[in-house]
Amino acid sequence: MLIGAALAVIVFLGSAPDIRPCWHTLLLLVSMASTMSWFNLLANECVAVLETFGIKFGISSSILGITVLAWGNSVGDLVADTALARQGKSKMAVAGCFGSPLLSDLLGLGVALTSYTTTNGSLKAHLSTQNKIAAGFLALSLASSIFTFVNFRFACPRWYAYVLLAQYSAFMVGSVLAEGLHHS
């Protein structure tokens, strides 16, 4: 923290508000690396807290992942996409609904799997009942969205929101029941 404060003073004293310093790009890169480090630290702490709650209350990591962790990851998107839709930027909001999770999946899984397989070889993953349920509901959601968007010329009807909420509710019930059957 002291190093950061000292660097902040140097940047403040060594720069002018109307002139971009020659080390601007370096500062951006250092800032980005610092931000990523903080996010990584916070994410690890959040996961540790969730695992502690899971152990304390006997809740599996799968259920915590599809509820608390997933909801926490989605709050920012919900707020941003809702704000965009209310401002009349519905196309941007819909693009964000699909683009943000897609980017997270492709980058998150892509980087993690590439890193793992580079050092350890191929990854052998167990396809659990939980994973099968999640994959099935993901396929259902995507297929019904494509069907609805195409058939309504990409003017999504209001009732489709309720269809998606029903699908999500069925997914949650199915996941919790599968987890309950797995542990009994």
N, CA, C and O of each residue as an XYZ file, in Angstrom:
736
protein
N       0.821     -1.178      0.000
C       0.000      0.000      0.000
C       0.872      1.250      0.000
O       0.560      2.234     -0.671
N       1.945      1.207      0.743
C       2.855      2.351      0.766
C       3.511      2.563     -0.591
O       3.710      3.697     -1.026
N       3.843      1.465     -1.254
C       4.441      1.572     -2.589
C       3.442      2.199     -3.556
O       3.798      3.069     -4.351
N       2.191      1.751     -3.481
C       1.148      2.315     -4.338
C       0.934      3.792     -4.079
O       0.762      4.575     -5.013
N       0.946      4.175     -2.802
C       0.767      5.591     -2.458
C       1.935      6.424     -2.976
O       1.737      7.524     -3.490
N       3.154      5.897     -2.840
C       4.328      6.623     -3.339
C       4.269      6.781     -4.854
O       4.576      7.848     -5.385
N       3.873      5.716     -5.546
C       3.739      5.802     -7.001
C       2.644      6.783     -7.407
O       2.790      7.500     -8.396
N       1.558      6.819     -6.657
C       0.480      7.766     -6.954
C       0.963      9.206     -6.825
O       0.611     10.057     -7.642
N       1.765      9.478     -5.808
C       2.318     10.832     -5.629
C       3.242     11.179     -6.794
O       3.202     12.296     -7.309
N       4.075     10.223     -7.208
C       4.980     10.458     -8.340
C       4.191     10.746     -9.613
O       4.530     11.667    -10.356
N       3.140      9.965     -9.870
C       2.306     10.191    -11.055
C       1.639     11.554    -10.974
O       1.597     12.285    -11.964
N       1.122     11.900     -9.813
C       0.444     13.193     -9.647
C       1.402     14.355     -9.888
O       1.069     15.307    -10.594
N       2.580     14.273     -9.304
C       3.545     15.371     -9.440
C       4.219     15.394    -10.813
O       4.629     16.452    -11.290
N       4.331     14.228    -11.441
C       5.040     14.152    -12.716
C       4.159     14.231    -13.939
O       4.613     13.932    -15.043
N       2.924     14.622    -13.774
C       2.035     14.707    -14.933
C       1.195     15.969    -14.867
O       1.019     16.581    -13.813
N       0.684     16.332    -16.032
C      -0.195     17.498    -16.143
C      -1.542     17.016    -16.660
O      -1.598     16.050    -17.421
N      -2.632     17.672    -16.262
C      -3.953     17.188    -16.663
C      -4.231     17.289    -18.165
O      -5.097     16.576    -18.671
N      -3.528     18.144    -18.876
C      -3.821     18.341    -20.293
C      -2.796     17.703    -21.226
O      -2.939     17.797    -22.445
N      -1.771     17.060    -20.682
C      -0.732     16.434    -21.505
C      -0.585     14.974    -21.084
O      -0.403     14.664    -19.906
N      -0.667     14.086    -22.072
C      -0.502     12.660    -21.787
C       0.985     12.363    -21.599
O       1.790     12.667    -22.478
N       1.357     11.771    -20.458
C       2.783     11.484    -20.227
C       3.279     10.368    -21.150
O       2.486      9.570    -21.648
N       4.570     10.318    -21.369
C       5.147      9.309    -22.257
C       4.980      7.896    -21.686
O       4.996      6.925    -22.441
N       4.821      7.770    -20.382
C       4.675      6.469    -19.742
C       3.210      6.095    -19.513
O       2.908      5.239    -18.681
N       2.309      6.733    -20.246
C       0.872      6.494    -20.099
C       0.514      5.022    -20.365
O      -0.228      4.414    -19.593
N       1.041      4.458    -21.453
C       0.727      3.068    -21.807
C       1.236      2.109    -20.735
O       0.549      1.153    -20.373
N       2.433      2.364    -20.232
C       2.972      1.526    -19.159
C       2.082      1.594    -17.919
O       1.820      0.578    -17.276
N       1.627      2.788    -17.594
C       0.741      2.963    -16.441
C      -0.564      2.189    -16.629
O      -1.071      1.583    -15.685
N      -1.105      2.210    -17.847
C      -2.323      1.448    -18.128
C      -2.095     -0.049    -17.937
O      -2.930     -0.738    -17.351
N      -0.972     -0.545    -18.426
C      -0.674     -1.975    -18.286
C      -0.494     -2.368    -16.824
O      -0.997     -3.405    -16.390
N       0.219     -1.548    -16.069
C       0.411     -1.825    -14.642
C      -0.927     -1.765    -13.912
O      -1.200     -2.588    -13.037
N      -1.758     -0.795    -14.272
C      -3.086     -0.673    -13.648
C      -3.945     -1.890    -13.950
O      -4.639     -2.403    -13.071
N      -3.897     -2.351    -15.195
C      -4.681     -3.523    -15.581
C      -4.200     -4.759    -14.815
O      -5.016     -5.534    -14.314
N      -2.898     -4.944    -14.723
C      -2.350     -6.086    -13.981
C      -2.734     -6.009    -12.506
O      -3.071     -7.021    -11.891
N      -2.681     -4.818    -11.950
C      -3.057     -4.636    -10.545
C      -4.532     -4.956    -10.327
O      -4.895     -5.625     -9.360
N      -5.372     -4.477    -11.228
C      -6.811     -4.743    -11.123
C      -7.090     -6.237    -11.212
O      -7.885     -6.771    -10.439
N      -6.439     -6.910    -12.153
C      -6.640     -8.351    -12.296
C      -6.177     -9.093    -11.045
O      -6.813    -10.059    -10.624
N      -5.084     -8.648    -10.457
C      -4.598     -9.280     -9.223
C      -5.592     -9.109     -8.082
O      -5.855    -10.050     -7.333
N      -6.143     -7.905     -7.953
C      -7.138     -7.665     -6.903
C      -8.394     -8.500     -7.133
O      -8.931     -9.087     -6.194
N      -8.868     -8.556     -8.389
C     -10.050     -9.368     -8.684
C      -9.791    -10.834     -8.378
O     -10.658    -11.521     -7.838
N      -8.605    -11.315     -8.719
C      -8.255    -12.701     -8.436
C      -8.266    -12.962     -6.934
O      -8.809    -13.968     -6.478
N      -7.671    -12.062     -6.173
C      -7.653    -12.195     -4.716
C      -9.073    -12.197     -4.148
O      -9.415    -13.042     -3.321
N      -9.896    -11.249     -4.596
C     -11.278    -11.173     -4.106
C     -12.084    -12.403     -4.504
O     -12.865    -12.919     -3.705
N     -11.901    -12.876     -5.732
C     -12.629    -14.069     -6.181
C     -12.239    -15.280     -5.339
O     -13.101    -16.060     -4.934
N     -10.955    -15.436     -5.078
C     -10.504    -16.556     -4.241
C     -11.083    -16.474     -2.838
O     -11.468    -17.493     -2.265
N     -11.149    -15.278     -2.282
C     -11.717    -15.109     -0.942
C     -13.214    -15.405     -0.938
O     -13.721    -16.033     -0.009
N     -13.920    -14.957     -1.972
C     -15.365    -15.240     -2.059
C     -15.618    -16.738     -2.145
O     -16.512    -17.259     -1.479
N     -14.837    -17.428     -2.957
C     -14.989    -18.878     -3.079
C     -14.671    -19.559     -1.749
O     -15.365    -20.498     -1.359
N     -13.641    -19.102     -1.054
C     -13.297    -19.685      0.251
C     -14.425    -19.486      1.258
O     -14.743    -20.397      2.021
N     -15.029    -18.304      1.262
C     -16.157    -18.040      2.168
C     -17.331    -18.946      1.810
O     -17.963    -19.520      2.697
N     -17.629    -19.080      0.512
C     -18.721    -19.964      0.089
C     -18.449    -21.407      0.503
O     -19.346    -22.090      0.997
N     -17.227    -21.871      0.306
C     -16.891    -23.242      0.703
C     -17.041    -23.432      2.212
O     -17.477    -24.489      2.669
N     -16.682    -22.416      2.975
C     -16.841    -22.487      4.431
C     -18.311    -22.612      4.805
O     -18.675    -23.436      5.644
N     -19.163    -21.787      4.179
C     -20.601    -21.893      4.427
C     -21.117    -23.267      4.022
O     -21.936    -23.860      4.723
N     -20.636    -23.771      2.889
C     -21.056    -25.087      2.439
C     -20.716    -26.172      3.434
O     -21.538    -27.043      3.718
N     -19.514    -26.123      3.960
C     -19.092    -27.113      4.958
C     -19.905    -26.951      6.237
O     -20.377    -27.934      6.807
N     -20.065    -25.714      6.681
C     -20.780    -25.423      7.936
C     -22.236    -25.882      7.881
O     -22.746    -26.466      8.837
N     -22.903    -25.613      6.750
C     -24.335    -25.910      6.650
C     -24.639    -27.160      5.829
O     -25.808    -27.466      5.597
N     -23.624    -27.882      5.390
C     -23.833    -29.118      4.645
C     -24.393    -28.909      3.251
O     -25.166    -29.733      2.761
N     -24.011    -27.813      2.606
C     -24.480    -27.517      1.248
C     -23.344    -27.836      0.285
O     -22.203    -27.430      0.504
N     -23.659    -28.564     -0.779
C     -22.607    -28.967     -1.716
C     -22.088    -27.770     -2.506
O     -22.765    -26.753     -2.654
N     -20.875    -27.923     -3.002
C     -20.277    -26.848     -3.801
C     -21.031    -26.651     -5.111
O     -21.047    -25.544     -5.650
N     -21.656    -27.704     -5.633
C     -22.447    -27.570     -6.865
C     -23.632    -26.636     -6.652
O     -23.883    -25.747     -7.465
N     -24.351    -26.839     -5.566
C     -25.516    -25.995     -5.279
C     -25.077    -24.565     -5.001
O     -25.714    -23.621     -5.467
N     -24.007    -24.397     -4.255
C     -23.497    -23.041     -4.007
C     -23.080    -22.375     -5.315
O     -23.299    -21.178     -5.503
N     -22.483    -23.146     -6.213
C     -22.036    -22.595     -7.491
C     -23.177    -22.138     -8.372
O     -23.095    -21.080     -8.996
N     -24.260    -22.937     -8.433
C     -25.368    -22.559     -9.325
C     -26.324    -21.565     -8.683
O     -27.211    -21.039     -9.355
N     -26.157    -21.304     -7.402
C     -27.026    -20.318     -6.755
C     -26.234    -19.071     -6.397
O     -26.203    -18.113     -7.169
N     -25.608    -19.075     -5.257
C     -24.965    -17.871     -4.721
C     -23.899    -17.327     -5.665
O     -23.906    -16.138     -5.984
N     -22.991    -18.179     -6.113
C     -21.911    -17.715     -6.981
C     -22.450    -17.227     -8.326
O     -22.030    -16.181     -8.821
N     -23.371    -17.975     -8.911
C     -23.941    -17.569    -10.197
C     -24.735    -16.275    -10.067
O     -24.652    -15.403    -10.932
N     -25.499    -16.151     -8.998
C     -26.270    -14.915     -8.807
C     -25.340    -13.729     -8.610
O     -25.571    -12.650     -9.155
N     -24.291    -13.935     -7.831
C     -23.324    -12.859     -7.612
C     -22.644    -12.426     -8.901
O     -22.411    -11.237     -9.118
N     -22.327    -13.391     -9.754
C     -21.712    -13.065    -11.040
C     -22.676    -12.348    -11.975
O     -22.246    -11.609    -12.860
N     -23.958    -12.557    -11.790
C     -24.949    -12.028    -12.725
C     -25.527    -10.679    -12.337
O     -26.158    -10.025    -13.167
N     -25.333    -10.247    -11.105
C     -25.954     -8.998    -10.651
C     -25.524     -7.811    -11.501
O     -26.357     -6.993    -11.891
N     -24.235     -7.710    -11.791
C     -23.741     -6.596    -12.606
C     -24.370     -6.575    -13.981
O     -24.763     -5.517    -14.474
N     -24.468     -7.751    -14.611
C     -25.101     -7.831    -15.929
C     -26.576     -7.469    -15.851
O     -27.089     -6.767    -16.722
N     -27.261     -7.941    -14.813
C     -28.681     -7.634    -14.651
C     -28.905     -6.129    -14.556
O     -29.780     -5.583    -15.228
N     -28.122     -5.471    -13.730
C     -28.269     -4.024    -13.550
C     -27.958     -3.291    -14.852
O     -28.720     -2.422    -15.274
N     -26.839     -3.642    -15.490
C     -26.438     -2.951    -16.721
C     -27.443     -3.184    -17.848
O     -27.829     -2.239    -18.536
N     -27.867     -4.430    -18.041
C     -28.795     -4.730    -19.131
C     -30.172     -4.121    -18.893
O     -30.821     -3.663    -19.834
N     -30.621     -4.112    -17.641
C     -31.902     -3.469    -17.317
C     -31.831     -1.971    -17.575
O     -32.763     -1.391    -18.132
N     -30.737     -1.345    -17.175
C     -30.574      0.097    -17.411
C     -30.560      0.402    -18.901
O     -31.170      1.377    -19.339
N     -29.872     -0.420    -19.680
C     -29.844     -0.211    -21.129
C     -31.236     -0.350    -21.734
O     -31.637      0.464    -22.565
N     -31.970     -1.374    -21.320
C     -33.316     -1.587    -21.857
C     -34.235     -0.421    -21.518
O     -35.039     -0.002    -22.351
N     -34.124      0.102    -20.308
C     -34.967      1.238    -19.905
C     -34.608      2.517    -20.645
O     -35.438      3.417    -20.768
N     -33.381      2.605    -21.136
C     -32.965      3.766    -21.916
C     -33.324      3.615    -23.392
O     -32.983      4.469    -24.210
N     -34.009      2.530    -23.726
C     -34.410      2.302    -25.108
C     -33.345      1.619    -25.948
O     -33.479      1.539    -27.169
N     -32.309      1.134    -25.326
C     -31.223      0.471    -26.049
C     -31.369     -1.042    -25.905
O     -30.472     -1.731    -25.420
N     -32.526     -1.535    -26.341
C     -32.845     -2.948    -26.139
C     -31.921     -3.873    -26.921
O     -31.584     -4.956    -26.442
N     -31.508     -3.464    -28.115
C     -30.606     -4.321    -28.891
C     -29.282     -4.506    -28.158
O     -28.726     -5.604    -28.126
N     -28.793     -3.436    -27.579
C     -27.541     -3.524    -26.831
C     -27.731     -4.381    -25.581
O     -26.839     -5.146    -25.215
N     -28.880     -4.259    -24.926
C     -29.155     -5.050    -23.723
C     -29.212     -6.539    -24.052
O     -28.636     -7.358    -23.336
N     -29.906     -6.888    -25.134
C     -29.995     -8.297    -25.532
C     -28.615     -8.817    -25.918
O     -28.248     -9.937    -25.563
N     -27.854     -8.005    -26.643
C     -26.491     -8.415    -27.008
C     -25.653     -8.642    -25.753
O     -24.856     -9.578    -25.698
N     -25.830     -7.790    -24.750
C     -25.105     -7.955    -23.492
C     -25.519     -9.213    -22.750
O     -24.688     -9.869    -22.121
N     -26.813     -9.555    -22.821
C     -27.303    -10.772    -22.155
C     -26.607    -12.021    -22.686
O     -26.315    -12.946    -21.928
N     -26.346    -12.041    -23.974
C     -25.687    -13.204    -24.563
C     -24.174    -13.031    -24.632
O     -23.426    -13.989    -24.435
N     -23.727    -11.818    -24.909
C     -22.300    -11.574    -25.101
C     -21.474    -11.683    -23.837
O     -20.375    -12.236    -23.861
N     -21.987    -11.166    -22.731
C     -21.213    -11.175    -21.487
C     -20.945    -12.595    -20.978
O     -19.795    -12.920    -20.681
N     -21.974    -13.454    -20.868
C     -21.681    -14.828    -20.434
C     -20.819    -15.590    -21.445
O     -19.983    -16.413    -21.070
N     -21.037    -15.302    -22.731
C     -20.240    -15.980    -23.750
C     -18.769    -15.610    -23.615
O     -17.896    -16.477    -23.668
N     -18.501    -14.324    -23.440
C     -17.120    -13.881    -23.252
C     -16.522    -14.495    -21.987
O     -15.383    -14.960    -21.996
N     -17.288    -14.496    -20.909
C     -16.799    -15.095    -19.658
C     -16.491    -16.574    -19.841
O     -15.461    -17.064    -19.378
N     -17.387    -17.278    -20.517
C     -17.170    -18.708    -20.732
C     -15.961    -18.966    -21.619
O     -15.100    -19.786    -21.298
N     -15.910    -18.253    -22.741
C     -14.821    -18.509    -23.679
C     -13.465    -18.110    -23.109
O     -12.496    -18.860    -23.220
N     -13.397    -16.933    -22.501
C     -12.122    -16.509    -21.916
C     -11.815    -17.273    -20.634
O     -10.709    -17.785    -20.457
N     -12.801    -17.349    -19.740
C     -12.579    -18.026    -18.463
C     -12.211    -19.486    -18.644
O     -11.187    -19.946    -18.138
N     -13.046    -20.207    -19.364
C     -12.751    -21.623    -19.594
C     -11.563    -21.797    -20.525
O     -10.717    -22.664    -20.309
N     -11.503    -20.968    -21.562
C     -10.415    -21.087    -22.532
C      -9.050    -20.900    -21.902
O      -8.150    -21.713    -22.108
N      -8.892    -19.836    -21.137
C      -7.602    -19.567    -20.491
C      -7.296    -20.632    -19.439
O      -6.173    -21.131    -19.366
N      -8.295    -20.981    -18.624
C      -8.072    -21.977    -17.571
C      -7.726    -23.346    -18.161
O      -6.789    -24.000    -17.703
N      -8.475    -23.778    -19.170
C      -8.210    -25.090    -19.763
C      -6.890    -25.109    -20.524
O      -6.159    -26.098    -20.478
N      -6.585    -24.021    -21.221
C      -5.306    -23.949    -21.924
C      -4.153    -24.011    -20.936
O      -3.172    -24.719    -21.157
N      -4.276    -23.274    -19.857
C      -3.234    -23.274    -18.824
C      -3.068    -24.666    -18.223
O      -1.946    -25.143    -18.053
N      -4.178    -25.313    -17.904
C      -4.116    -26.638    -17.286
C      -3.520    -27.667    -18.243
O      -2.602    -28.404    -17.882
N      -4.052    -27.710    -19.471
C      -3.604    -28.744    -20.405
C      -2.172    -28.523    -20.874
O      -1.490    -29.478    -21.244
N      -1.713    -27.287    -20.864
C      -0.326    -27.013    -21.238
C       0.635    -27.616    -20.225
O       1.678    -28.153    -20.596
N       0.286    -27.527    -18.960
C       1.190    -28.034    -17.916
C       0.914    -29.480    -17.520
O       1.835    -30.187    -17.111
N      -0.340    -29.939    -17.632
C      -0.701    -31.264    -17.110
C      -1.163    -32.262    -18.162
O      -1.420    -33.419    -17.827
N      -1.274    -31.865    -19.396
C      -1.824    -32.753    -20.410
C      -3.340    -32.657    -20.422
O      -3.916    -31.722    -19.865
N      -3.982    -33.625    -21.058
C      -5.439    -33.542    -21.208
C      -6.151    -33.636    -19.855
O      -5.674    -34.278    -18.919
N      -7.288    -32.984    -19.791
C      -8.084    -32.944    -18.568
C      -9.192    -33.977    -18.668
O      -9.980    -33.968    -19.613
N      -9.244    -34.857    -17.700
C     -10.315    -35.848    -17.664
C     -11.362    -35.358    -16.679
O     -11.131    -35.335    -15.470
N     -12.507    -34.968    -17.204
C     -13.574    -34.424    -16.367
C     -14.687    -35.455    -16.234
O     -15.065    -36.112    -17.204
N     -15.200    -35.584    -15.029
C     -16.319    -36.481    -14.758
C     -17.613    -35.757    -15.103
O     -17.849    -34.648    -14.623
N     -18.443    -36.363    -15.918
C     -19.720    -35.762    -16.293
C     -20.768    -36.199    -15.276
O     -21.381    -37.258    -15.407
N     -20.957    -35.368    -14.269
C     -21.886    -35.690    -13.188
C     -23.324    -35.429    -13.624
O     -23.572    -34.835    -14.673
N     -24.255    -35.879    -12.808
C     -25.671    -35.609    -13.064
C     -25.920    -34.112    -13.104
O     -26.682    -33.627    -13.940
N     -25.278    -33.376    -12.199
C     -25.397    -31.914    -12.155
C     -24.963    -31.293    -13.483
O     -25.624    -30.393    -14.001
N     -23.839    -31.787    -14.031
C     -23.335    -31.269    -15.305
C     -24.283    -31.599    -16.454
O     -24.491    -30.777    -17.347
N     -24.851    -32.791    -16.431
C     -25.795    -33.186    -17.485
C     -27.049    -32.317    -17.441
O     -27.553    -31.892    -18.481
N     -27.548    -32.056    -16.237
C     -28.729    -31.196    -16.094
C     -28.416    -29.791    -16.597
O     -29.210    -29.204    -17.331
N     -27.275    -29.256    -16.208
C     -26.888    -27.905    -16.637
C     -26.743    -27.838    -18.154
O     -27.230    -26.897    -18.780
N     -26.081    -28.824    -18.748
C     -25.903    -28.832    -20.200
C     -27.248    -28.947    -20.914
O     -27.471    -28.290    -21.930
N     -28.137    -29.778    -20.388
C     -29.458    -29.932    -20.991
C     -30.271    -28.648    -20.956
O     -30.884    -28.270    -21.954
N     -30.277    -27.978    -19.811
C     -31.037    -26.731    -19.712
C     -30.386    -25.603    -20.504
O     -31.083    -24.729    -21.018
N     -29.067    -25.611    -20.608
C     -28.396    -24.620    -21.452
C     -28.806    -24.816    -22.905
O     -29.124    -23.851    -23.601
N     -28.798    -26.071    -23.366
C     -29.209    -26.366    -24.738
C     -30.671    -25.978    -24.961
O     -31.007    -25.402    -25.996
N     -31.543    -26.290    -23.995
C     -32.957    -25.928    -24.102
C     -33.136    -24.417    -24.187
O     -33.891    -23.922    -25.024
N     -32.449    -23.697    -23.330
C     -32.558    -22.239    -23.306
C     -32.076    -21.620    -24.613
O     -32.736    -20.743    -25.171
N     -30.934    -22.073    -25.096
C     -30.401    -21.528    -26.345
C     -31.292    -21.879    -27.530
O     -31.558    -21.029    -28.380
N     -31.757    -23.129    -27.593
C     -32.618    -23.541    -28.703
C     -33.937    -22.778    -28.694
O     -34.397    -22.324    -29.742
N     -34.549    -22.632    -27.520
C     -35.819    -21.904    -27.464
C     -35.618    -20.424    -27.761
O     -36.496    -19.790    -28.347
N     -34.481    -19.864    -27.369
C     -34.204    -18.457    -27.676
C     -34.006    -18.253    -29.170
O     -34.550    -17.314    -29.749
N     -33.233    -19.124    -29.789
C     -33.036    -19.015    -31.239
C     -34.369    -19.152    -31.958
O     -34.685    -18.358    -32.844
N     -35.152    -20.157    -31.580
C     -36.456    -20.379    -32.206
C     -37.355    -19.155    -32.051
O     -37.959    -18.698    -33.021
N     -37.444    -18.628    -30.838
C     -38.316    -17.480    -30.568
C     -37.836    -16.240    -31.303
O     -38.633    -15.547    -31.935
N     -36.547    -15.956    -31.230
C     -36.032    -14.748    -31.883
C     -36.229    -14.809    -33.392
O     -36.624    -13.818    -34.007
N     -35.958    -15.953    -33.986
C     -36.108    -16.078    -35.439
C     -37.578    -15.982    -35.840
O     -37.913    -15.276    -36.791
N     -38.458    -16.681    -35.128
C     -39.879    -16.680    -35.496
C     -40.572    -15.351    -35.247
O     -41.585    -15.062    -35.884
N     -40.056    -14.543    -34.347
C     -40.657    -13.233    -34.082
C     -39.797    -12.108    -34.650
O     -39.878    -10.959    -34.214
N     -38.970    -12.469    -35.638
C     -38.132    -11.492    -36.347
C     -37.311    -10.636    -35.388
O     -37.171     -9.426    -35.571
N     -36.782    -11.281    -34.381
C     -35.901    -10.667    -33.388
C     -36.574     -9.558    -32.588
O     -35.900     -8.707    -32.007
N     -37.901     -9.570    -32.559
C     -38.673     -8.695    -31.668
C     -39.241     -9.613    -30.590
O     -40.371    -10.090    -30.702
N     -38.471     -9.849    -29.576
C     -38.813    -10.835    -28.555
C     -40.095    -10.442    -27.821
O     -40.173     -9.344    -27.269
N     -41.103    -11.324    -27.805
C     -42.347    -11.002    -27.098
C     -42.152    -11.010    -25.577
O     -41.283    -11.704    -25.050
N     -42.971    -10.234    -24.900
C     -42.866    -10.103    -23.443
C     -43.043    -11.450    -22.735
O     -42.374    -11.711    -21.735
N     -43.931    -12.303    -23.241
C     -44.199    -13.571    -22.587
C     -42.970    -14.478    -22.558
O     -42.879    -15.376    -21.722
N     -42.030    -14.245    -23.466
C     -40.860    -15.118    -23.505
C     -39.995    -14.973    -22.250
O     -39.291    -15.908    -21.868
N     -40.046    -13.819    -21.620
C     -39.325    -13.641    -20.352
C     -39.829    -14.643    -19.316
O     -39.045    -15.194    -18.543
N     -41.137    -14.875    -19.304
C     -41.708    -15.836    -18.356
C     -41.309    -17.272    -18.709
O     -41.124    -18.109    -17.825
N     -41.179    -17.541    -19.999
C     -40.708    -18.864    -20.424
C     -39.290    -19.102    -19.903
O     -38.984    -20.174    -19.381
N     -38.431    -18.093    -20.048
C     -37.056    -18.233    -19.563
C     -37.006    -18.370    -18.041
O     -36.219    -19.156    -17.514
N     -37.842    -17.610    -17.339
C     -37.897    -17.740    -15.878
C     -38.383    -19.127    -15.469
O     -37.887    -19.697    -14.497
N     -39.351    -19.672    -16.206
C     -39.836    -21.025    -15.922
C     -38.733    -22.057    -16.181
O     -38.566    -23.002    -15.410
N     -37.990    -21.869    -17.264
C     -36.877    -22.779    -17.545
C     -35.835    -22.724    -16.428
O     -35.324    -23.756    -15.992
N     -35.527    -21.514    -15.973
C     -34.537    -21.372    -14.904
C     -35.053    -22.010    -13.613
O     -34.300    -22.679    -12.905
N     -36.324    -21.804    -13.311
C     -36.908    -22.412    -12.110
C     -36.851    -23.932    -12.188
O     -36.512    -24.598    -11.210
N     -37.183    -24.477    -13.349
C     -37.118    -25.930    -13.530
C     -35.676    -26.427    -13.389
O     -35.432    -27.486    -12.811
N     -34.734    -25.661    -13.917
C     -33.318    -26.014    -13.773
C     -32.916    -26.059    -12.306
O     -32.256    -27.001    -11.867
N     -33.315    -25.036    -11.543
C     -32.951    -24.986    -10.128
C     -33.574    -26.152     -9.365
O     -32.901    -26.806     -8.569
N     -34.858    -26.413     -9.606
C     -35.534    -27.521     -8.924
C     -34.870    -28.846     -9.294
O     -34.594    -29.672     -8.424
N     -34.614    -29.044    -10.584
C     -33.960    -30.274    -11.024
C     -32.580    -30.454    -10.420
O     -32.207    -31.558    -10.023
N     -31.829    -29.376    -10.350
C     -30.474    -29.442     -9.786
C     -30.502    -29.762     -8.298
O     -29.723    -30.586     -7.817
N     -31.402    -29.109     -7.572
C     -31.501    -29.361     -6.130
C     -31.981    -30.788     -5.871
O     -31.460    -31.467     -4.985
N     -32.969    -31.245     -6.637
C     -33.445    -32.622     -6.472
C     -32.349    -33.633     -6.802
O     -32.175    -34.617     -6.084
N     -31.615    -33.393     -7.881
C     -30.530    -34.307     -8.252
C     -29.461    -34.339     -7.172
O     -28.914    -35.398     -6.864
N     -29.166    -33.190     -6.601
C     -28.170    -33.125     -5.524
C     -28.677    -33.860     -4.291
O     -27.917    -34.563     -3.624
N     -29.974    -33.694     -3.987
C     -30.564    -34.386     -2.844
C     -30.557    -35.888     -3.029
O     -30.262    -36.624     -2.087
N     -30.876    -36.360     -4.231
C     -30.858    -37.793     -4.509
C     -29.436    -38.342     -4.479
O     -29.207    -39.480     -4.070
N     -28.501    -37.534     -4.908
C     -27.096    -37.963     -4.928
C     -26.560    -38.185     -3.515
O     -25.760    -39.094     -3.287
N     -26.998    -37.359     -2.570
C     -26.491    -37.457     -1.196
C     -27.317    -38.378     -0.308
O     -26.938    -38.636      0.835
N     -28.445    -38.877     -0.819
C     -29.259    -39.754      0.041
C     -28.972    -41.217     -0.206
O     -29.573    -42.080      0.434
